[in-house]
Amino acid sequence: MKSKGHNTQQNLSDSSPKEETEHLSQLGYFAWDEINDCCTYCSPELAWLHDVSVEEFLATATSTEANLKWVHPDDHQIFLDATRAIAEKAKAVEFEYRLLHRHGRYIEVREIGIPSLDENGNVDKSYGFVENISERKNVQRALNRSEEQLRRTHSKLEQRVEDRTRELKKEIENRKHAQRELQKSETRIKESEARLRGLFDNAPEGMFFRDVEGLYVMANKTFANRIGFSDELEIIGKTLFDLYPKTDAKQYRRGDLLCMESRMAHSEELDIPLPNGTEFHQFVIKFPIISDDDTVMGVGGIDIDITDRKRLDRMKNEFVSSVSHELRTPLTSIKGALGLVVNSIPGGLPDNVQGMLEIAYKNTNRLINLVNDVLDMEKIVSGGMEFDLKRLDLSVLVSEALDADKDYIAEHGVRHIVSDIAKGVMVNGDAVRLHQVLANLLSNAIKFSPEGGEIKVTGKTLSDDGLEYFPLADVV
């Protein structure tokens, strides 16, 4: 295990961004001696999250207070409260905090701490699982910002989204409550080694152990029932190729071999075919089983049924998409009607009426653009965004963007805009999307320009590597 920690640290310094993301997605594990207040075991994944080797982590994790150096100062109290709840109240705790990773950068993690009691009912050990949730948090924050912007555009839509969000939050809280109850139940089972077999056999999620040859050595009833067997004993001695179609079995076996060769846990989502022709979605966590003499004995795994979660995600996406489509049609009709009124009345309209109609027309355009942005976000999330890439003249794109924003420029009292983009500077891109980018750049520059100020649009191409640089709009 020592050499493994050394290799983890060495590989960390040479890892690519892709490899770093893969490392950070792993689930770290540790064991803590509550009597002596020190760490007795640290998995390579956890050491990697701390940007140290296993040996370095164990050498420094000599007390709860010492571990605070890895925790963001604003999260010290959260960390201390959670560790005290485990040690003093014998409670299983799930909490989130920011963890120092490398180059002074913090990542967001979720930790689950589980106490272990001695024969007198006192806490003598605890076990922790630490997962990097930075990417999930960033995605969630981005979605929250998009939802907030959408709610401000229309009061009726805001109410409908708020109601639906409240329903989803309530459902999520119910699921969390059920999960907490399950964790409490599992913690009570783990209080005695004599009840370990009972935990394995009665766990609500599928559990299994396959040896190095791929034979099932252990499996619980839940796992057996999910793949169409009434008794787990029917699985013992069989291989993946006995239970699944050949193509699926090869994929699962490759995952087993990767887990055993790397000696690291990994997880993935799978669509499992069932004998009745249907399938269910599961989240699989695999981990190597290593003996005391450092020999890999096989692969253990936990199968978590996420079919309901997938269904809820699909319902949420369909709801947002449906609401956006239902808004876009009436908004387009309103825009057309306003344009017809403004342009078709002989002799024109009174100035005050004309001004109000023009404002309504512009605001309708903005609402349509916001709805389109929401639909684009759904396409990006689902992987359905398509781009029409062509060779485009950058100077023409900038000129068109300036013409489109001339009313907005006048409204904010900007004196004029200077562009030094040379003609003939070509870029490879989607004209519609590049117009959106330019509109955002100009909008920000105009918004933060003083009255009578000047905005300069610049852009250049580096001749040494041929990279084409997009224009920037600066307040002069």
C-alpha positions, 0 to 999 in steps of 0.5 A: 500500500505504501508503494501505491501511495507513492505512485499516486502522488507521482502520477498526480503531478504528471496528470492531464486535465482529463486524468485529473477530472477522472481522479477527482470523480473517485470516492475516497475512503478513510478509517479514523481511530476515535480513541486516539484521534488519528487516521488509521487508513486512507484510500489512494483516492482520498490522498489524491483529493488532498494532493498528497501521497497516502503516507503523507496524509497519514503522517499529518492526519494526527488529530481532528484539529490537524485536519482543519488545514485542509478545510476552507476557513469558512467551513471549519465549524461545519467540519467540527460539528459533524465530526463531534456528532459522529464521536460524541452522539454516535450519529451517521452524518452527511455534510459538505465543505470545501477541501484544499486540493492543489495550487491553493484551489478548493474543491467542494466535497460531500462526506458521509461519516459512520460511527462504529461502536465497541461492545459497550456501545461507545464509539471507538472508530468511524469510517468516512466516504468523501466524494468530489461534487464540484462539477455537480455543484457548478452545474446546479448553480448554472441551472439555478441562475438560468431558472432565476433569469427565466422567472424574472421575465414573466410573472405567470411563468415564474409562478408555474416554475416556482410551484414545480420547483417546490414539488421537486424539492419536496420530492428530493427531500422525501428521497433524502429522508428515505436515504437517511433512514436507510443509512441509519438502518445500515449503521445499526446493522454494522454495530456488530460483526455478527450481523454483517451477513444480515446486512449483506443479505437484506440490503435494499440495493444489489451487492455482489462479489466476483473473483478474479476469474469472473465467477460470482462468489457472493450476491444478495437477494436484491441483486438476484431479484433484479436480474430475474432470479428468485434466490441468490444461490442460483447465481453463485458459480456463474459468470457474467456471460451466463447472466447477460447478453454477450456484448453487455457481458464483455463491457461489464468484464472490462470494467472488472479488469480495469478495477482490479488492475488499477486497484482503485474504485470506479463508478458508472451508469449502466442500462441492464437488460432483463430476461423479460425484454425490459431494462432498468438504469443503475449506478454501479460502484465497483471496488477491488477486494484486496487480501491482507497479503496485498493480493487482489481477490476479485471485485465487489460491487454495489448496484443502485437502481436509479430508474426513478431518478432518470424518470424524474430528470426526463420529466423536468426537462420535458416540463421546461421544454414544454413551457418554453415552446408554449411561450414562444408561440404566443410571443411570436404572435404578439410581436407580429401584431405589434409590428403590424400596428406600428407600420400599417396605420395611415398617418402614423400614431400619436408620439406617446402611443408610438413610443409605448408600442415600440417599447413593447415590440422590443421587450417582446423580442427580448422575451423571445430571445430569453425563451430561445436561450432556455431551449438552447440550454436544454439542447446543450444538456441533452447533447442535441445542440447543432452548429452550422460551421462556415468560414465567416468574415469577422468584420462583417459579423461585428458590423451587423452586431453594431447595427442591431444594437444601435438603438440600445447604444443611443438609449444609453448615451454612448457617444460612438463605437470604434472598430479596428477589425480589419476586413478579410479576417476569417473565422470558422463558426456558426453565424447565429451563435457568434451573433449571440456572443457579440451581442452579449459582449456589446451589451455588457460594454454599453451597460457599463459605459459612462454617458458620452463614453466610447467603446472600442471593438478590437480583434487580431490574428496571431501569425506565428500559430495561425490562431484566430482571436475573437473581438473584445469590446472595451470601454475607453 
